[in-house]
């Protein structure tokens, strides 16, 4: 993982508070995605998870960033017609200004 710039951080043994971020992600993907999709095989499951991860990291509001997107564009700077983009057949929706 170091080859692509990812730093591995080991969590302490029997430290449930140390993996709160991972637990929250698992809860989110189960609640928002996997409980609503019946995968037709491993390939379908992997693609579904990949689509969710793209949505989770790039197209949803983050509470830790005052409900802003990671892209850094403030809501007040966004003006114009709103369009809806869908992922996973409408299961995940993202609203943005039309180009």
Secondary structure, DSSP 8 states (H G I E B T S, - for coil): -GGGT-------TT-GGGGHHHHHHHHHHHHHTGGG---SSHHHHHHHHHHHHHHHHHSS-BGGGTTB-TT---GGG--S-EEEEEEGGGTEEEEEE--
